[in-house]
């Protein structure tokens, strides 16, 4: 299973909890061990978005997918 497939599988495990609050998380890319995601729906602009990314999505991805160092919003993605 590719790293992208592993990331999607891990996100599928936590997606129901995010959906329950009216939001969703969309995988964008992984660069040098950093996963970039976009939070949509009720998560967009939410005051708890950073907490959700770091303490929710980030912890799960770092535990489930070897080599993942961090999770960041696509707005923090380096422009190449």
Residue pairs with C-beta under 8 A, 6 or more apart in sequence:
1 9
3 30
3 65
3 67
4 27
4 30
6 64
6 65
7 27
7 30
7 35
7 61
7 65
7 68
8 27
9 64
10 60
10 61
10 64
10 65
11 25
11 27
11 37
11 57
11 61
13 60
13 64
14 25
14 56
14 57
14 60
15 24
15 25
17 56
18 24
18 25
18 43
18 52
18 56
21 42
21 43
22 41
22 42
22 43
23 39
23 40
23 41
23 42
23 43
23 44
23 46
24 39
24 40
24 41
24 43
25 37
25 38
25 39
25 40
25 43
25 57
26 37
26 38
26 39
26 40
27 35
27 36
27 37
28 36
28 37
28 38
28 74
28 77
29 35
29 36
29 77
30 36
30 68
31 77
31 78
32 69
33 67
33 68
33 69
33 70
34 68
34 69
34 70
34 71
34 72
35 61
35 65
35 68
35 70
35 71
35 72
36 71
36 72
36 73
36 74
36 76
36 77
37 53
37 57
37 71
37 72
37 73
37 74
38 73
38 74
39 46
39 49
39 52
39 53
39 73
43 49
43 52
46 52
49 73
53 71
53 72
53 73
54 71
57 71
58 70
58 71
61 68
61 71
62 68
62 69
62 70
62 71
